[in-house]
C-alpha cells in the first residue's frame, strides 16, 4: 500500500485538475452562448488589501416609471425571483420584476434570475438589482487604471457587461468605463 500511495495522490491531483479545467470550459461556453447586456454600475473603490484588486459592482439605477416597490425582495422562505430588462440608450435597465420567468418575459427581455431592492425616497426611487455578481477582479495595473478613470472629475459611464444564459443565470463578461472595455477572456479571443 505504501508503494501505491504516491500514485494515488498523483491520480487524485490529476482528477481534481481535470475537474477544474472542465468547470472553467463549461463556464466559458455558457458565457459565450448567453445574451450580453450592459448594466449601469455605481462607482466604488476597486481595491482591497485582503481580497486583491477588484471593482465592486452595485447595480443601482432609477426605478422605472410606475414601478411598485411593495412586496419585492427575498424573504428567507422564497425562491429567487426573475428580473426583466429593456434597452435604454447605451445600457439595459429594469423593466420589471416577477416570480416566474414567463411572467417576467411579458415585461421585457432578456430575463435573468435575481432580486430587486427599492432604495431612496418615493419621489425619486432607485432600485438595486442583485444578480449574483458583485466584483470584477483585475490585475493590479488594470484595477489602478480603472480606478483612475472612475476618480476623474465628472460623471462617468460605468457599465458591467453581463452574459445572461438560457438558464437565466448572469455571468460577468467584462467592464466598460467611459468607453474603455475590459473583458474577462481566459483564451485571448
C-alpha positions as CSV (number, residue, x, y, z in Angstrom):
1,X,0.0,0.0,0.0
2,X,2.9,2.4,0.7
3,X,4.1,2.0,-2.8
4,X,0.7,2.9,-4.2
5,X,0.3,6.0,-2.0
6,X,2.3,8.4,-4.2
7,X,0.4,7.2,-7.3
8,X,-2.9,7.6,-5.6
9,X,-2.0,11.2,-4.6
10,X,-0.9,12.0,-8.2
11,X,-4.0,10.4,-9.6
12,X,-6.3,12.4,-7.2
13,X,-4.4,15.6,-8.1
14,X,-4.8,15.0,-11.8
15,X,-8.5,14.2,-11.4
16,X,-9.1,17.4,-9.5
17,X,-7.1,19.4,-12.1
18,X,-9.2,17.9,-14.9
19,X,-12.5,18.7,-13.0
20,X,-11.3,22.3,-12.6
21,X,-10.4,22.7,-16.3
22,X,-13.8,21.2,-17.2
23,X,-15.6,23.7,-14.9
24,X,-13.7,26.6,-16.5
25,X,-14.5,25.4,-20.0
26,X,-18.2,25.0,-19.2
27,X,-18.5,28.5,-17.7
28,X,-16.6,29.9,-20.7
29,X,-19.0,28.2,-23.1
30,X,-22.0,29.4,-21.1
31,X,-20.7,33.0,-21.2
32,X,-20.2,32.9,-24.9
33,X,-23.6,31.4,-25.6
34,X,-25.5,33.9,-23.5
35,X,-27.2,37.1,-24.4
36,X,-25.0,40.1,-23.5
37,X,-26.5,43.0,-21.6
38,X,-24.9,46.2,-20.3
39,X,-25.9,47.3,-16.8
40,X,-25.1,50.6,-15.1
41,X,-22.8,50.2,-12.1
42,X,-22.4,52.6,-9.2
43,X,-18.8,53.7,-8.7
44,X,-16.8,52.1,-5.8
45,X,-13.1,51.9,-4.9
46,X,-11.6,48.9,-6.8
47,X,-9.0,47.8,-4.3
48,X,-9.0,45.7,-1.1
49,X,-5.9,44.6,0.8
50,X,-7.3,41.2,1.7
51,X,-9.3,40.3,-1.5
52,X,-6.9,41.6,-4.1
53,X,-7.7,44.2,-6.7
54,X,-11.3,44.5,-7.8
55,X,-14.1,46.8,-8.7
56,X,-17.2,46.4,-6.5
57,X,-20.3,46.1,-8.7
58,X,-23.5,47.6,-7.4
59,X,-26.3,47.6,-10.0
60,X,-28.3,50.7,-8.9
61,X,-30.4,52.7,-11.3
62,X,-33.6,54.8,-11.3
63,X,-36.8,52.8,-10.8
64,X,-38.9,52.5,-14.0
65,X,-41.9,54.8,-14.1
66,X,-44.8,53.4,-12.1
67,X,-42.7,50.6,-10.6
68,X,-44.3,49.3,-7.4
69,X,-41.9,48.6,-4.6
70,X,-44.4,46.8,-2.5
71,X,-43.6,43.1,-1.9
72,X,-40.3,42.9,-3.7
73,X,-37.1,41.5,-2.2
74,X,-36.4,38.0,-0.9
75,X,-37.8,36.5,2.2
76,X,-36.0,33.5,3.7
77,X,-38.6,31.0,2.6
78,X,-39.0,32.3,-1.0
79,X,-37.2,31.1,-4.2
80,X,-35.3,33.7,-6.2
81,X,-37.3,35.9,-8.5
82,X,-36.9,37.0,-12.1
83,X,-35.8,40.4,-13.4
84,X,-36.9,41.7,-16.9
85,X,-34.6,44.1,-18.7
86,X,-35.1,46.5,-21.6
87,X,-32.7,48.5,-23.7
88,X,-32.4,52.2,-22.8
89,X,-29.8,54.2,-24.8
90,X,-26.4,52.7,-24.1
91,X,-27.4,50.2,-21.4
92,X,-30.1,47.9,-20.1
93,X,-32.5,49.0,-17.3
94,X,-35.0,47.2,-15.1
95,X,-38.3,46.7,-17.0
96,X,-40.0,44.8,-14.2
97,X,-39.9,42.0,-11.7
98,X,-41.9,38.8,-11.5
99,X,-41.9,35.5,-9.6
100,X,-41.7,33.4,-12.8
101,X,-39.6,33.7,-16.0
102,X,-42.7,33.6,-18.2
103,X,-44.3,36.5,-16.3
104,X,-41.1,38.5,-16.4
105,X,-40.7,37.9,-20.2
106,X,-44.0,39.7,-20.7
107,X,-42.4,42.8,-19.1
108,X,-39.2,42.8,-21.1
109,X,-36.3,40.7,-22.4
110,X,-33.9,39.3,-21.6
111,X,-34.9,37.9,-18.2
112,X,-32.5,36.8,-15.5
113,X,-32.6,35.4,-12.1
114,X,-32.1,37.8,-9.2
115,X,-33.7,40.1,-6.7
116,X,-34.7,43.7,-6.8
117,X,-34.4,46.1,-3.8
118,X,-36.0,49.5,-3.6
119,X,-33.8,52.4,-2.4
120,X,-34.3,56.1,-1.8
121,X,-37.3,58.2,-1.5
122,X,-40.8,57.8,-3.0
123,X,-40.2,61.0,-5.1
124,X,-37.0,59.6,-6.8
125,X,-36.9,55.9,-6.1
126,X,-33.9,53.8,-7.2
127,X,-33.6,50.1,-7.5
128,X,-30.7,47.8,-6.9
129,X,-30.5,44.5,-8.8
130,X,-28.9,41.6,-7.0
131,X,-27.9,39.2,-9.8
132,X,-25.2,37.0,-8.2
133,X,-22.3,39.2,-9.4
134,X,-20.7,41.6,-7.0
135,X,-17.0,42.0,-8.1
136,X,-14.8,42.4,-11.1
137,X,-11.3,41.2,-10.2
138,X,-8.4,42.6,-12.2
139,X,-4.6,42.7,-12.2
140,X,-3.1,45.5,-10.1
141,X,-2.3,47.7,-13.0
142,X,-5.7,47.2,-14.6
143,X,-7.5,47.9,-11.4
144,X,-5.5,51.1,-10.8
145,X,-6.2,52.2,-14.4
146,X,-9.9,51.6,-13.8
147,X,-9.7,53.5,-10.5
148,X,-8.0,56.5,-12.2
149,X,-10.7,56.6,-14.9
150,X,-13.5,56.4,-12.3
151,X,-12.0,59.1,-10.0
152,X,-11.6,61.7,-12.7
153,X,-14.0,64.7,-12.1
154,X,-17.3,64.5,-13.8
155,X,-20.0,61.8,-14.4
156,X,-18.6,58.6,-15.8
157,X,-20.4,55.8,-17.5
158,X,-19.5,52.6,-15.8
159,X,-21.2,49.5,-17.3
160,X,-20.9,45.9,-16.4
161,X,-21.1,43.6,-19.5
162,X,-23.1,40.6,-18.4
163,X,-23.9,37.4,-20.3
164,X,-27.4,36.1,-19.5
165,X,-27.6,32.3,-20.1
166,X,-30.6,30.2,-21.2
167,X,-31.0,29.2,-17.5
168,X,-31.4,32.9,-16.5
169,X,-28.1,33.0,-14.7
170,X,-25.9,36.1,-15.0
171,X,-22.2,35.7,-15.8
172,X,-19.8,38.6,-15.8
173,X,-18.2,39.1,-19.2
174,X,-16.4,42.4,-18.7
175,X,-16.5,46.0,-17.6
176,X,-16.8,49.2,-19.7
177,X,-15.6,52.6,-18.2
178,X,-16.0,55.7,-20.4
179,X,-16.0,53.5,-23.5
180,X,-12.9,51.6,-22.4
181,X,-13.7,47.9,-22.4
182,X,-12.0,45.3,-20.2
183,X,-13.1,41.7,-20.9
184,X,-12.9,38.5,-18.9
185,X,-11.3,36.3,-21.6
186,X,-9.4,33.3,-20.5
187,X,-8.5,32.2,-24.0
188,X,-7.4,35.6,-25.5
189,X,-10.1,35.8,-28.3
